[in-house]
Amino acid sequence: MTLQERIEEYELLVKQIKAMAADETDPVALMANASSLLEEVFGWHWVGFYRVIDNQLIVGPFQGPVACTRIAYNKGVCGTTWAKKETIIVPDVDLFPGHIACSSLSRSEIVVPLFDEKGEVKAVLDIDSKERDAFDETDKKYLELFCQAL
Ligand code: SME
């Protein structure tokens, strides 16, 4: 997919998730359809959400192989995203200290935080690729817009 095609796909996805969020308020229902939308377009290895529940991350709706169910604050890429409150791109998971390998096939990943109205992280969007260096600033920009629209 060219950069231009990727941008066009993302712009459509942001519109679609905005339309879905206008009609539905249940977060799990929205996350379920959001992970399906992203997987259908990009075919990533794993795409899904971890929700902050009782001060830990618990796996939510996703597409892909079985994943770790719980991740502690500041652990792995997801827990670090929660602690830092910012998107993290990991070009090579083998070089990220403390990466949690739910699937040995994951080579790179991006994790994007979702915020509540008080600015606290309520969930993270975690996307894993079998390719190294699969995510860049374009993915960060549009996935952040996508998460804001949720
Ligand atoms: N990549 C995550 C673990 C979750 S699985 O990849 C689905 C991490 O290190 O936070």
Backbone and ligand atoms as CSV (ligand in chain L), in Angstrom:
chain,resi,resn,atom,element,x,y,z
A,1,MET,N,N,0.858,-1.205,0.000
A,1,MET,CA,C,0.000,0.000,0.000
A,1,MET,C,C,0.892,1.252,0.000
A,2,THR,N,N,0.616,2.194,-0.892
A,2,THR,CA,C,1.426,3.423,-0.916
A,2,THR,C,C,1.031,4.323,0.265
A,3,LEU,N,N,1.871,5.313,0.515
A,3,LEU,CA,C,1.573,6.250,1.608
A,3,LEU,C,C,0.229,6.935,1.354
A,4,GLN,N,N,0.000,7.366,0.107
A,4,GLN,CA,C,-1.250,8.049,-0.230
A,4,GLN,C,C,-2.464,7.132,0.002
A,5,GLU,N,N,-2.325,5.870,-0.384
A,5,GLU,CA,C,-3.426,4.913,-0.168
A,5,GLU,C,C,-3.671,4.707,1.329
A,6,ARG,N,N,-2.576,4.641,2.080
A,6,ARG,CA,C,-2.704,4.453,3.538
A,6,ARG,C,C,-3.437,5.643,4.149
A,7,ILE,N,N,-3.079,6.854,3.730
A,7,ILE,CA,C,-3.734,8.054,4.256
A,7,ILE,C,C,-5.232,8.044,3.916
A,8,GLU,N,N,-5.543,7.657,2.672
A,8,GLU,CA,C,-6.959,7.615,2.263
A,8,GLU,C,C,-7.738,6.582,3.077
A,9,GLU,N,N,-7.119,5.422,3.309
A,9,GLU,CA,C,-7.777,4.392,4.123
A,9,GLU,C,C,-8.019,4.917,5.540
A,10,TYR,N,N,-7.007,5.570,6.109
A,10,TYR,CA,C,-7.155,6.097,7.471
A,10,TYR,C,C,-8.243,7.163,7.534
A,11,GLU,N,N,-8.313,8.039,6.513
A,11,GLU,CA,C,-9.318,9.108,6.555
A,11,GLU,C,C,-10.725,8.507,6.525
A,12,LEU,N,N,-10.886,7.459,5.737
A,12,LEU,CA,C,-12.170,6.768,5.687
A,12,LEU,C,C,-12.479,6.098,7.033
A,13,LEU,N,N,-11.463,5.468,7.605
A,13,LEU,CA,C,-11.658,4.780,8.891
A,13,LEU,C,C,-12.066,5.758,9.993
A,14,VAL,N,N,-11.456,6.936,10.001
A,14,VAL,CA,C,-11.797,7.918,11.033
A,14,VAL,C,C,-13.266,8.349,10.862
A,15,LYS,N,N,-13.688,8.532,9.592
A,15,LYS,CA,C,-15.102,8.883,9.351
A,15,LYS,C,C,-16.026,7.759,9.827
A,16,GLN,N,N,-15.634,6.529,9.513
A,16,GLN,CA,C,-16.483,5.388,9.895
A,16,GLN,C,C,-16.616,5.269,11.412
A,17,ILE,N,N,-15.500,5.448,12.123
A,17,ILE,CA,C,-15.572,5.272,13.581
A,17,ILE,C,C,-16.347,6.440,14.205
A,18,LYS,N,N,-16.242,7.630,13.600
A,18,LYS,CA,C,-17.031,8.768,14.104
A,18,LYS,C,C,-18.526,8.474,13.952
A,19,ALA,N,N,-18.901,7.915,12.800
A,19,ALA,CA,C,-20.320,7.584,12.563
A,19,ALA,C,C,-20.779,6.520,13.557
A,20,MET,N,N,-19.938,5.532,13.808
A,20,MET,CA,C,-20.306,4.478,14.767
A,20,MET,C,C,-20.458,5.046,16.170
A,21,ALA,N,N,-19.509,5.935,16.552
A,21,ALA,CA,C,-19.533,6.479,17.909
A,21,ALA,C,C,-20.718,7.422,18.118
A,22,ALA,N,N,-21.237,7.987,17.020
A,22,ALA,CA,C,-22.402,8.874,17.135
A,22,ALA,C,C,-23.665,8.075,17.457
A,23,ASP,N,N,-23.673,6.786,17.079
A,23,ASP,CA,C,-24.864,5.947,17.248
A,23,ASP,C,C,-24.784,4.993,18.424
A,24,GLU,N,N,-23.619,4.861,19.022
A,24,GLU,CA,C,-23.420,3.833,20.054
A,24,GLU,C,C,-22.570,4.402,21.184
A,25,THR,N,N,-22.968,4.144,22.420
A,25,THR,CA,C,-22.196,4.664,23.546
A,25,THR,C,C,-21.455,3.564,24.307
A,26,ASP,N,N,-21.804,2.306,24.082
A,26,ASP,CA,C,-21.152,1.231,24.838
A,26,ASP,C,C,-19.695,1.074,24.388
A,27,PRO,N,N,-18.727,1.255,25.305
A,27,PRO,CA,C,-17.316,1.239,24.879
A,27,PRO,C,C,-16.859,-0.112,24.329
A,28,VAL,N,N,-17.361,-1.197,24.899
A,28,VAL,CA,C,-16.912,-2.513,24.418
A,28,VAL,C,C,-17.432,-2.778,23.004
A,29,ALA,N,N,-18.668,-2.390,22.749
A,29,ALA,CA,C,-19.225,-2.557,21.394
A,29,ALA,C,C,-18.419,-1.746,20.384
A,30,LEU,N,N,-18.076,-0.518,20.763
A,30,LEU,CA,C,-17.290,0.332,19.853
A,30,LEU,C,C,-15.889,-0.222,19.637
A,31,MET,N,N,-15.259,-0.692,20.698
A,31,MET,CA,C,-13.906,-1.257,20.558
A,31,MET,C,C,-13.934,-2.528,19.710
A,32,ALA,N,N,-14.985,-3.312,19.839
A,32,ALA,CA,C,-15.100,-4.546,19.043
A,32,ALA,C,C,-15.161,-4.203,17.558
A,33,ASN,N,N,-16.025,-3.278,17.190
A,33,ASN,CA,C,-16.116,-2.915,15.775
A,33,ASN,C,C,-14.896,-2.137,15.305
A,34,ALA,N,N,-14.287,-1.385,16.203
A,34,ALA,CA,C,-13.073,-0.641,15.825
A,34,ALA,C,C,-11.941,-1.610,15.490
A,35,SER,N,N,-11.767,-2.657,16.295
A,35,SER,CA,C,-10.676,-3.601,16.005
A,35,SER,C,C,-10.961,-4.356,14.713
A,36,SER,N,N,-12.227,-4.659,14.465
A,36,SER,CA,C,-12.584,-5.326,13.206
A,36,SER,C,C,-12.292,-4.436,11.997
A,37,LEU,N,N,-12.687,-3.169,12.101
A,37,LEU,CA,C,-12.439,-2.224,10.998
A,37,LEU,C,C,-10.948,-2.150,10.650
A,38,LEU,N,N,-10.122,-1.994,11.693
A,38,LEU,CA,C,-8.679,-1.849,11.468
A,38,LEU,C,C,-8.079,-3.123,10.884
A,39,GLU,N,N,-8.494,-4.265,11.402
A,39,GLU,CA,C,-7.966,-5.542,10.928
A,39,GLU,C,C,-8.354,-5.784,9.459
A,40,GLU,N,N,-9.607,-5.460,9.122
A,40,GLU,CA,C,-10.066,-5.704,7.751
A,40,GLU,C,C,-9.269,-4.895,6.741
A,41,VAL,N,N,-8.934,-3.664,7.097
A,41,VAL,CA,C,-8.229,-2.796,6.147
A,41,VAL,C,C,-6.745,-3.136,6.075
A,42,PHE,N,N,-6.118,-3.350,7.242
A,42,PHE,CA,C,-4.661,-3.464,7.235
A,42,PHE,C,C,-4.130,-4.882,7.445
A,43,GLY,N,N,-4.966,-5.808,7.912
A,43,GLY,CA,C,-4.533,-7.204,8.054
A,43,GLY,C,C,-3.367,-7.414,9.006
A,44,TRP,N,N,-3.327,-6.613,10.083
A,44,TRP,CA,C,-2.213,-6.763,11.022
A,44,TRP,C,C,-2.298,-8.083,11.761
A,45,HIS,N,N,-1.197,-8.456,12.423
A,45,HIS,CA,C,-1.135,-9.727,13.157
A,45,HIS,C,C,-2.084,-9.722,14.356
A,46,TRP,N,N,-2.081,-8.609,15.079
A,46,TRP,CA,C,-2.953,-8.501,16.265
A,46,TRP,C,C,-3.380,-7.050,16.387
A,47,VAL,N,N,-4.658,-6.816,16.566
A,47,VAL,CA,C,-5.131,-5.447,16.798
A,47,VAL,C,C,-6.257,-5.500,17.826
A,48,GLY,N,N,-6.100,-4.724,18.883
A,48,GLY,CA,C,-7.146,-4.756,19.896
A,48,GLY,C,C,-6.870,-3.803,21.036
A,49,PHE,N,N,-7.706,-3.920,22.037
A,49,PHE,CA,C,-7.704,-2.962,23.147
A,49,PHE,C,C,-7.419,-3.657,24.472
A,50,TYR,N,N,-6.723,-2.922,25.331
A,50,TYR,CA,C,-6.632,-3.282,26.748
A,50,TYR,C,C,-7.311,-2.160,27.512
A,51,ARG,N,N,-8.197,-2.513,28.461
A,51,ARG,CA,C,-8.918,-1.500,29.235
A,51,ARG,C,C,-8.342,-1.392,30.648
A,52,VAL,N,N,-8.302,-0.178,31.178
A,52,VAL,CA,C,-7.853,0.022,32.562
A,52,VAL,C,C,-9.006,-0.363,33.488
A,53,ILE,N,N,-8.782,-1.438,34.257
A,53,ILE,CA,C,-9.792,-1.905,35.209
A,53,ILE,C,C,-9.058,-2.290,36.494
A,54,ASP,N,N,-9.495,-1.737,37.632
A,54,ASP,CA,C,-8.850,-2.042,38.925
A,54,ASP,C,C,-7.334,-1.852,38.873
A,55,ASN,N,N,-6.929,-0.757,38.286
A,55,ASN,CA,C,-5.502,-0.385,38.241
A,55,ASN,C,C,-4.600,-1.390,37.516
A,56,GLN,N,N,-5.171,-2.074,36.514
A,56,GLN,CA,C,-4.342,-2.886,35.617
A,56,GLN,C,C,-4.982,-2.846,34.238
A,57,LEU,N,N,-4.251,-3.322,33.246
A,57,LEU,CA,C,-4.828,-3.414,31.899
A,57,LEU,C,C,-5.384,-4.819,31.715
A,58,ILE,N,N,-6.625,-4.910,31.275
A,58,ILE,CA,C,-7.243,-6.211,31.000
A,58,ILE,C,C,-7.644,-6.239,29.529
A,59,VAL,N,N,-7.326,-7.360,28.878
A,59,VAL,CA,C,-7.581,-7.437,27.434
A,59,VAL,C,C,-9.070,-7.240,27.136
A,60,GLY,N,N,-9.333,-6.480,26.093
A,60,GLY,CA,C,-10.703,-6.208,25.660
A,60,GLY,C,C,-10.905,-6.772,24.260
A,61,PRO,N,N,-11.800,-6.181,23.488
A,61,PRO,CA,C,-12.065,-6.683,22.127
A,61,PRO,C,C,-10.804,-6.639,21.272
A,62,PHE,N,N,-10.565,-7.724,20.531
A,62,PHE,CA,C,-9.404,-7.747,19.635
A,62,PHE,C,C,-9.636,-8.701,18.481
A,63,GLN,N,N,-8.737,-8.597,17.495
A,63,GLN,CA,C,-8.685,-9.523,16.363
A,63,GLN,C,C,-7.282,-10.112,16.352
A,64,GLY,N,N,-7.174,-11.429,16.307
A,64,GLY,CA,C,-5.856,-12.049,16.251
A,64,GLY,C,C,-5.729,-13.182,17.235
A,65,PRO,N,N,-4.494,-13.693,17.390
A,65,PRO,CA,C,-4.285,-14.839,18.284
A,65,PRO,C,C,-4.512,-14.490,19.757
A,66,VAL,N,N,-4.674,-15.542,20.557
A,66,VAL,CA,C,-4.872,-15.383,22.006
A,66,VAL,C,C,-3.761,-14.501,22.583
A,67,ALA,N,N,-4.146,-13.598,23.498
A,67,ALA,CA,C,-3.181,-12.628,24.037
A,67,ALA,C,C,-3.118,-12.721,25.555
A,68,CYS,N,N,-2.099,-12.082,26.129
A,68,CYS,CA,C,-2.002,-11.979,27.590
A,68,CYS,C,C,-3.263,-11.275,28.091
A,69,THR,N,N,-3.810,-11.729,29.204
A,69,THR,CA,C,-5.072,-11.137,29.659
A,69,THR,C,C,-4.868,-9.881,30.508
A,70,ARG,N,N,-3.771,-9.860,31.300
A,70,ARG,CA,C,-3.582,-8.714,32.205
A,70,ARG,C,C,-2.159,-8.173,32.107
A,71,ILE,N,N,-2.042,-6.862,32.116
A,71,ILE,CA,C,-0.729,-6.208,32.057
A,71,ILE,C,C,-0.700,-5.136,33.141
A,72,ALA,N,N,0.407,-5.109,33.915
A,72,ALA,CA,C,0.513,-4.154,35.024
A,72,ALA,C,C,0.941,-2.770,34.517
A,73,TYR,N,N,0.652,-1.768,35.346
A,73,TYR,CA,C,1.059,-0.378,35.068
A,73,TYR,C,C,2.558,-0.322,34.835
A,74,ASN,N,N,2.940,0.367,33.762
A,74,ASN,CA,C,4.371,0.586,33.444
A,74,ASN,C,C,5.091,-0.678,32.979
A,75,LYS,N,N,4.356,-1.775,32.675
A,75,LYS,CA,C,4.991,-3.006,32.173
A,75,LYS,C,C,4.700,-3.160,30.684
A,76,GLY,N,N,5.700,-3.681,29.969
A,76,GLY,CA,C,5.523,-3.900,28.533
A,76,GLY,C,C,5.272,-2.589,27.803
A,77,VAL,N,N,4.958,-2.697,26.527
A,77,VAL,CA,C,4.708,-1.486,25.743
A,77,VAL,C,C,3.361,-0.865,26.165
A,78,CYS,N,N,2.384,-1.735,26.406
A,78,CYS,CA,C,1.049,-1.230,26.777
A,78,CYS,C,C,1.074,-0.510,28.122
A,79,GLY,N,N,1.693,-1.137,29.124
A,79,GLY,CA,C,1.757,-0.528,30.452
A,79,GLY,C,C,2.598,0.747,30.457
A,80,THR,N,N,3.601,0.800,29.585
A,80,THR,CA,C,4.437,2.006,29.489
A,80,THR,C,C,3.662,3.133,28.811
A,81,THR,N,N,2.864,2.792,27.807
A,81,THR,CA,C,2.007,3.788,27.141
A,81,THR,C,C,1.030,4.397,28.149
A,82,TRP,N,N,0.463,3.544,28.967
A,82,TRP,CA,C,-0.458,4.000,30.025
A,82,TRP,C,C,0.279,4.969,30.962
A,83,ALA,N,N,1.481,4.577,31.415
A,83,ALA,CA,C,2.228,5.417,32.366
A,83,ALA,C,C,2.651,6.744,31.735
A,84,LYS,N,N,3.098,6.693,30.480
A,84,LYS,CA,C,3.611,7.917,29.845
A,84,LYS,C,C,2.513,8.764,29.221
A,85,LYS,N,N,1.333,8.173,29.048
A,85,LYS,CA,C,0.181,8.870,28.448
A,85,LYS,C,C,0.499,9.356,27.040
A,86,GLU,N,N,1.311,8.581,26.317
A,86,GLU,CA,C,1.582,8.962,24.921
A,86,GLU,C,C,1.816,7.724,24.073
A,87,THR,N,N,1.586,7.899,22.773
A,87,THR,CA,C,1.753,6.801,21.822
A,87,THR,C,C,3.212,6.344,21.796
A,88,ILE,N,N,3.393,5.020,21.740
A,88,ILE,CA,C,4.751,4.471,21.613
A,88,ILE,C,C,4.817,3.617,20.344
A,89,ILE,N,N,5.812,3.911,19.504
A,89,ILE,CA,C,6.094,3.079,18.337
A,89,ILE,C,C,7.338,2.243,18.671
A,90,VAL,N,N,7.238,0.927,18.487
A,90,VAL,CA,C,8.381,0.040,18.726
A,90,VAL,C,C,8.756,-0.608,17.392
A,91,PRO,N,N,9.825,-0.128,16.753
A,91,PRO,CA,C,10.195,-0.666,15.427
A,91,PRO,C,C,10.677,-2.111,15.490
A,92,ASP,N,N,11.249,-2.500,16.653
A,92,ASP,CA,C,11.752,-3.869,16.800
A,92,ASP,C,C,11.509,-4.293,18.247
A,93,VAL,N,N,10.576,-5.214,18.446
A,93,VAL,CA,C,10.192,-5.573,19.820
A,93,VAL,C,C,11.359,-6.178,20.604
A,94,ASP,N,N,12.308,-6.776,19.900
A,94,ASP,CA,C,13.458,-7.381,20.593
A,94,ASP,C,C,14.337,-6.322,21.247
A,95,LEU,N,N,14.184,-5.078,20.808
A,95,LEU,CA,C,15.025,-4.004,21.360
A,95,LEU,C,C,14.283,-3.168,22.404
A,96,PHE,N,N,13.040,-3.561,22.737
A,96,PHE,CA,C,12.280,-2.813,23.757
A,96,PHE,C,C,12.404,-3.565,25.082
A,97,PRO,N,N,13.124,-2.987,26.057
A,97,PRO,CA,C,13.298,-3.704,27.329
A,97,PRO,C,C,11.934,-3.951,27.991
A,98,GLY,N,N,11.675,-5.186,28.380
A,98,GLY,CA,C,10.424,-5.493,29.072
A,98,GLY,C,C,9.245,-5.741,28.162
A,99,HIS,N,N,9.491,-5.824,26.845
A,99,HIS,CA,C,8.397,-6.144,25.931
A,99,HIS,C,C,7.750,-7.458,26.346
A,100,ILE,N,N,6.414,-7.496,26.349
A,100,ILE,CA,C,5.697,-8.718,26.718
A,100,ILE,C,C,5.341,-9.449,25.427
A,101,ALA,N,N,5.956,-10.604,25.235
A,101,ALA,CA,C,5.755,-11.328,23.970
A,101,ALA,C,C,4.546,-12.257,24.078
A,102,CYS,N,N,3.376,-11.729,23.733
A,102,CYS,CA,C,2.181,-12.579,23.729
A,102,CYS,C,C,2.252,-13.536,22.550
A,103,SER,N,N,2.836,-13.083,21.451
A,103,SER,CA,C,2.994,-13.934,20.270
A,103,SER,C,C,4.426,-13.801,19.794
A,104,SER,N,N,5.059,-14.936,19.562
A,104,SER,CA,C,6.469,-14.899,19.123
A,104,SER,C,C,6.587,-14.353,17.704
A,105,LEU,N,N,5.457,-14.229,17.003
A,105,LEU,CA,C,5.505,-13.740,15.620
A,105,LEU,C,C,5.537,-12.214,15.530
A,106,SER,N,N,5.200,-11.522,16.611
A,106,SER,CA,C,5.191,-10.045,16.580
A,106,SER,C,C,6.610,-9.507,16.467
A,107,ARG,N,N,6.818,-8.596,15.528
A,107,ARG,CA,C,8.153,-8.016,15.331
A,107,ARG,C,C,8.182,-6.522,15.642
A,108,SER,N,N,7.059,-5.831,15.406
A,108,SER,CA,C,7.001,-4.404,15.735
A,108,SER,C,C,5.590,-4.067,16.194
A,109,GLU,N,N,5.459,-2.931,16.867
A,109,GLU,CA,C,4.116,-2.576,17.332
A,109,GLU,C,C,3.966,-1.089,17.593
A,110,ILE,N,N,2.693,-0.689,17.689
A,110,ILE,CA,C,2.349,0.684,18.075
A,110,ILE,C,C,1.249,0.581,19.124
A,111,VAL,N,N,1.360,1.383,20.164
A,111,VAL,CA,C,0.323,1.408,21.200
A,111,VAL,C,C,-0.109,2.858,21.419
A,112,VAL,N,N,-1.426,3.078,21.355
A,112,VAL,CA,C,-2.004,4.430,21.420
A,112,VAL,C,C,-2.934,4.513,22.637
A,113,PRO,N,N,-2.770,5.544,23.493
A,113,PRO,CA,C,-3.674,5.662,24.643
A,113,PRO,C,C,-5.031,6.273,24.278
A,114,LEU,N,N,-6.065,5.865,25.000
A,114,LEU,CA,C,-7.398,6.485,24.889
A,114,LEU,C,C,-7.676,7.146,26.235
A,115,PHE,N,N,-8.149,8.385,26.196
A,115,PHE,CA,C,-8.327,9.159,27.425
A,115,PHE,C,C,-9.799,9.349,27.778
A,116,ASP,N,N,-10.073,9.463,29.098
A,116,ASP,CA,C,-11.424,9.848,29.508
A,116,ASP,C,C,-11.504,11.378,29.564
A,117,GLU,N,N,-12.654,11.885,29.995
A,117,GLU,CA,C,-12.838,13.358,29.956
A,117,GLU,C,C,-11.929,14.076,30.957
A,118,LYS,N,N,-11.401,13.334,31.961
A,118,LYS,CA,C,-10.476,13.957,32.922
A,118,LYS,C,C,-9.026,13.875,32.466
A,119,GLY,N,N,-8.795,13.287,31.299
A,119,GLY,CA,C,-7.424,13.167,30.803
A,119,GLY,C,C,-6.692,11.943,31.334
A,120,GLU,N,N,-7.434,11.029,31.991
A,120,GLU,CA,C,-6.811,9.780,32.465
A,120,GLU,C,C,-6.917,8.722,31.369
A,121,VAL,N,N,-5.923,7.849,31.312
A,121,VAL,CA,C,-5.958,6.766,30.315
A,121,VAL,C,C,-7.028,5.758,30.724
A,122,LYS,N,N,-7.961,5.487,29.805
A,122,LYS,CA,C,-9.014,4.516,30.116
A,122,LYS,C,C,-8.784,3.196,29.370
A,123,ALA,N,N,-7.949,3.244,28.340
A,123,ALA,CA,C,-7.673,2.035,27.550
A,123,ALA,C,C,-6.483,2.327,26.650
A,124,VAL,N,N,-5.920,1.280,26.049
A,124,VAL,CA,C,-4.910,1.486,25.006
A,124,VAL,C,C,-5.284,0.635,23.804
A,125,LEU,N,N,-4.965,1.157,22.635
A,125,LEU,CA,C,-5.081,0.398,21.383
A,125,LEU,C,C,-3.697,-0.175,21.087
A,126,ASP,N,N,-3.624,-1.497,20.956
A,126,ASP,CA,C,-2.338,-2.175,20.725
A,126,ASP,C,C,-2.391,-2.844,19.350
A,127,ILE,N,N,-1.421,-2.543,18.506
A,127,ILE,CA,C,-1.373,-3.161,17.170
A,127,ILE,C,C,0.005,-3.774,16.964
A,128,ASP,N,N,0.007,-5.056,16.582
A,128,ASP,CA,C,1.272,-5.782,16.372
A,128,ASP,C,C,1.372,-6.208,14.919
A,129,SER,N,N,2.601,-6.130,14.392
A,129,SER,CA,C,2.851,-6.574,13.017
A,129,SER,C,C,3.899,-7.680,13.016
A,130,LYS,N,N,3.808,-8.545,12.017
A,130,LYS,CA,C,4.836,-9.585,11.869
A,130,LYS,C,C,6.085,-9.025,11.195
A,131,GLU,N,N,5.969,-7.798,10.661
A,131,GLU,CA,C,7.114,-7.161,9.995
A,131,GLU,C,C,7.803,-6.212,10.985
A,132,ARG,N,N,9.115,-6.120,10.869
A,132,ARG,CA,C,9.826,-5.097,11.626
A,132,ARG,C,C,9.518,-3.719,11.045
A,133,ASP,N,N,9.537,-2.699,11.897
A,133,ASP,CA,C,9.429,-1.312,11.444
A,133,ASP,C,C,8.150,-1.058,10.615
A,134,ALA,N,N,7.037,-1.593,11.080
A,134,ALA,CA,C,5.793,-1.499,10.295
A,134,ALA,C,C,5.028,-0.196,10.525
A,135,PHE,N,N,5.399,0.571,11.555
A,135,PHE,CA,C,4.594,1.749,11.915
A,135,PHE,C,C,5.442,3.018,11.910
A,136,ASP,N,N,4.810,4.116,11.443
A,136,ASP,CA,C,5.538,5.386,11.371
A,136,ASP,C,C,4.647,6.530,11.873
A,137,GLU,N,N,5.080,7.750,11.632
A,137,GLU,CA,C,4.355,8.917,12.136
A,137,GLU,C,C,2.963,9.058,11.509
A,138,THR,N,N,2.793,8.551,10.286
A,138,THR,CA,C,1.456,8.592,9.660
A,138,THR,C,C,0.488,7.703,10.441
A,139,ASP,N,N,0.955,6.500,10.790
A,139,ASP,CA,C,0.103,5.608,11.587
A,139,ASP,C,C,-0.217,6.261,12.936
A,140,LYS,N,N,0.801,6.863,13.550
A,140,LYS,CA,C,0.593,7.506,14.858
A,140,LYS,C,C,-0.480,8.590,14.747
A,141,LYS,N,N,-0.322,9.475,13.750
A,141,LYS,CA,C,-1.259,10.593,13.590
A,141,LYS,C,C,-2.703,10.093,13.420
A,142,TYR,N,N,-2.891,9.150,12.493
A,142,TYR,CA,C,-4.265,8.729,12.204
A,142,TYR,C,C,-4.836,7.808,13.276
A,143,LEU,N,N,-3.994,6.981,13.891
A,143,LEU,CA,C,-4.519,6.120,14.954
A,143,LEU,C,C,-4.895,6.957,16.175
A,144,GLU,N,N,-4.176,8.047,16.411
A,144,GLU,CA,C,-4.570,8.952,17.506
A,144,GLU,C,C,-5.913,9.615,17.189
A,145,LEU,N,N,-6.102,10.038,15.934
A,145,LEU,CA,C,-7.399,10.623,15.547
A,145,LEU,C,C,-8.508,9.575,15.693
A,146,PHE,N,N,-8.186,8.353,15.281
A,146,PHE,CA,C,-9.139,7.243,15.359
A,146,PHE,C,C,-9.542,7.015,16.835
A,147,CYS,N,N,-8.561,7.013,17.728
A,147,CYS,CA,C,-8.857,6.778,19.145
A,147,CYS,C,C,-9.625,7.938,19.773
A,148,GLN,N,N,-9.314,9.164,19.318
A,148,GLN,CA,C,-10.074,10.319,19.843
A,148,GLN,C,C,-11.535,10.226,19.439
A,149,ALA,N,N,-11.774,9.690,18.240
A,149,ALA,CA,C,-13.144,9.616,17.735
A,149,ALA,C,C,-13.956,8.533,18.441
A,150,LEU,N,N,-13.251,7.607,19.076
A,150,LEU,CA,C,-13.977,6.492,19.728
A,150,LEU,C,C,-14.765,6.962,20.944
L,1,SME,N1,N,2.710,-6.019,23.108
L,1,SME,C1,C,2.265,-5.868,24.399
L,1,SME,C2,C,1.660,-7.108,24.973
L,1,SME,C3,C,0.317,-7.364,24.439
L,1,SME,S1,S,0.312,-8.338,23.087
L,1,SME,O1,O,1.271,-7.893,22.100
L,1,SME,C4,C,-1.174,-8.483,22.416
L,1,SME,C5,C,3.226,-5.224,25.361
L,1,SME,O2,O,4.441,-5.459,25.447
L,1,SME,O3,O,2.699,-4.405,26.056
